Amino acid sequence: MKHISLASLDVGRIGLGCMGMSAFYSGAGTDDAESIRTIHRAMDLGVTLFDTAEMYGPYINEELLGKALAERRDEVVIATKFGTILHRGDGTRGLDGSAENVRIAVEGSLKRLGTDRIDLYYQHRMDPDTPIEETVGALAELVNEGKIIGYGLSEAAPDTIRRAHAVHPVTAVQTEYSLWSRDPEAEILPTLRELGIGFVPYSPLGRGFLTGAIRSVDSLDADDFRRANPRFEGDNLEANLAIVDSVQAVADEIGGTPAQVALAWILAQGDDIAPIPGTKRVARLEENVAADAIDLTDAQLDALSSVPSAAGDRYADMTPLNR
Ligand SMILES: NC(=O)c1ccc[n+]([C@@H]2O[C@H](COP(=O)([O-])OP(=O)(O)OC[C@H]3O[C@@H](n4cnc5c(N)ncnc54)[C@H](OP(=O)(O)O)[C@@H]3O)[C@@H](O)[C@H]2O)c1
């Protein structure tokens, strides 16, 4: 596995998103043994960056990752997230970037992950009622105390990233980025490159859609998040299948799979980018990690870069994003 740097944090350039093992997608929580095998196989294949969040489950995904990593903590980079659970209130979902909430949240995550430090601690969504300077001030204290090594922001606007970076250097920004979610290219990526901040694309497989494995929502569990996602709805889904067909065409050319092509395209966008494809299955993990060895030609990259824009918003409610 090739390595890259997110600011000063060294990571294998393909990480593993652990969310779907415990939350949001079909089959979550049904086979923890296979999820743990997937995490172990990832480590054996050179994956170092493991991504979770306190709100995945909530909590059970951090516990699962902590259990899986217990014997090999020092080999990995643990990334988790805070800010979308109201620890000062009743523990339900909501945005709280206050210093007090940060301090309560980090203690819970450290305990569930079974570690004395979190390598990359992201604010999951920006809190419009708390100045980013207060949140980052609390994070800087956690760095000084050794409880976190660095911090990141997820779905933050360029101005917020700049304000945060002025208080304490940001290690990485995590935002949705893939062949059907190109919006970070306009302002986010140039801002990160100017400031020397790493970029972690989430949902790099388009929440599974770009792999070609989901051609209708009929196969998804009744509570699967994607059933209510605009891009998976009716006419939007039908239109978006043209994107999958373009990815499949390149996959056929190289004798690979659409998932590998979608990841190889992201990896070709820069050496400051570490996507975190999610899977809870060993076979798919092996397939995805093999994208590290794929170099697409300029013609293939151009063809992929010109796929049609996705039909439908990334989320049913876009309000909490890009703030
Ligand atoms: N910061 C944020 O707000 C945010 C939001 C969403 C996600 N994330 C993070 O990003 C990670 C990845 O994103 P994601 O899980 O949403 O989407 P993704 O990586 O784009 O796609 C994951 C989906 O694709 C399926 N899949 C994976 N590899 C496959 C393959 N080779 N062939 C066919 N299907 C395949 C998975 O199913 P199986 O698991 O059944 O294999 C899963 O349903 C998450 O785990 C999470 O850590 C962060």
PDBQT file of the ligand as one rigid body, heavy atoms in Angstrom, charges set to zero:
ROOT
HETATM    1  N1  LIG A 401     -18.198  12.472   7.637  1.00  0.00    +0.000 N 
HETATM    2  C1  LIG A 401     -19.378  12.070   7.249  1.00  0.00    +0.000 C 
HETATM    3  O1  LIG A 401     -20.376  12.775   7.372  1.00  0.00    +0.000 OA
HETATM    4  C2  LIG A 401     -19.504  10.702   6.642  1.00  0.00    +0.000 A 
HETATM    5  C3  LIG A 401     -20.689  10.331   5.956  1.00  0.00    +0.000 A 
HETATM    6  C4  LIG A 401     -20.763   9.070   5.392  1.00  0.00    +0.000 A 
HETATM    7  C5  LIG A 401     -19.693   8.184   5.491  1.00  0.00    +0.000 A 
HETATM    8  N2  LIG A 401     -18.564   8.545   6.181  1.00  0.00    +0.000 N 
HETATM    9  C6  LIG A 401     -17.414   7.629   6.327  1.00  0.00    +0.000 C 
HETATM   10  O2  LIG A 401     -16.996   7.205   5.041  1.00  0.00    +0.000 OA
HETATM   11  C7  LIG A 401     -16.972   5.792   4.974  1.00  0.00    +0.000 C 
HETATM   12  C8  LIG A 401     -17.289   5.311   3.582  1.00  0.00    +0.000 C 
HETATM   13  O3  LIG A 401     -18.503   5.848   3.105  1.00  0.00    +0.000 OA
HETATM   14  P1  LIG A 401     -19.818   4.985   2.866  1.00  0.00    +0.000 P 
HETATM   15  O4  LIG A 401     -19.712   3.711   3.606  1.00  0.00    +0.000 OA
HETATM   16  O5  LIG A 401     -20.940   5.912   3.112  1.00  0.00    +0.000 OA
HETATM   17  O6  LIG A 401     -19.854   4.728   1.294  1.00  0.00    +0.000 OA
HETATM   18  P2  LIG A 401     -18.916   4.039   0.212  1.00  0.00    +0.000 P 
HETATM   19  O7  LIG A 401     -17.607   3.714   0.767  1.00  0.00    +0.000 OA
HETATM   20  O8  LIG A 401     -19.013   4.908  -0.963  1.00  0.00    +0.000 OA
HETATM   21  O9  LIG A 401     -19.758   2.696  -0.113  1.00  0.00    +0.000 OA
HETATM   22  C9  LIG A 401     -20.024   1.748   0.872  1.00  0.00    +0.000 C 
HETATM   23  C10 LIG A 401     -21.088   0.824   0.354  1.00  0.00    +0.000 C 
HETATM   24  O10 LIG A 401     -20.601   0.122  -0.781  1.00  0.00    +0.000 OA
HETATM   25  C11 LIG A 401     -20.638  -1.287  -0.589  1.00  0.00    +0.000 C 
HETATM   26  N3  LIG A 401     -19.370  -1.790  -1.165  1.00  0.00    +0.000 N 
HETATM   27  C12 LIG A 401     -18.133  -1.556  -0.706  1.00  0.00    +0.000 A 
HETATM   28  N4  LIG A 401     -17.213  -2.131  -1.525  1.00  0.00    +0.000 NA
HETATM   29  C13 LIG A 401     -17.913  -2.722  -2.513  1.00  0.00    +0.000 A 
HETATM   30  C14 LIG A 401     -17.530  -3.476  -3.658  1.00  0.00    +0.000 A 
HETATM   31  N5  LIG A 401     -16.256  -3.698  -3.934  1.00  0.00    +0.000 N 
HETATM   32  N6  LIG A 401     -18.509  -3.951  -4.465  1.00  0.00    +0.000 NA
HETATM   33  C15 LIG A 401     -19.817  -3.704  -4.198  1.00  0.00    +0.000 A 
HETATM   34  N7  LIG A 401     -20.242  -2.994  -3.133  1.00  0.00    +0.000 NA
HETATM   35  C16 LIG A 401     -19.282  -2.514  -2.295  1.00  0.00    +0.000 A 
HETATM   36  C17 LIG A 401     -20.751  -1.487   0.898  1.00  0.00    +0.000 C 
HETATM   37  O11 LIG A 401     -21.495  -2.642   1.210  1.00  0.00    +0.000 OA
HETATM   38  P3  LIG A 401     -20.933  -3.772   2.231  1.00  0.00    +0.000 P 
HETATM   39  O12 LIG A 401     -20.524  -3.058   3.482  1.00  0.00    +0.000 OA
HETATM   40  O13 LIG A 401     -22.107  -4.647   2.426  1.00  0.00    +0.000 OA
HETATM   41  O14 LIG A 401     -19.791  -4.393   1.508  1.00  0.00    +0.000 OA
HETATM   42  C18 LIG A 401     -21.516  -0.237   1.343  1.00  0.00    +0.000 C 
HETATM   43  O15 LIG A 401     -22.898  -0.428   1.191  1.00  0.00    +0.000 OA
HETATM   44  C19 LIG A 401     -18.005   5.361   6.037  1.00  0.00    +0.000 C 
HETATM   45  O16 LIG A 401     -17.792   4.034   6.452  1.00  0.00    +0.000 OA
HETATM   46  C20 LIG A 401     -17.753   6.371   7.124  1.00  0.00    +0.000 C 
HETATM   47  O17 LIG A 401     -16.643   5.971   7.913  1.00  0.00    +0.000 OA
HETATM   48  C21 LIG A 401     -18.468   9.798   6.737  1.00  0.00    +0.000 A 
ENDROOT
TORSDOF 0
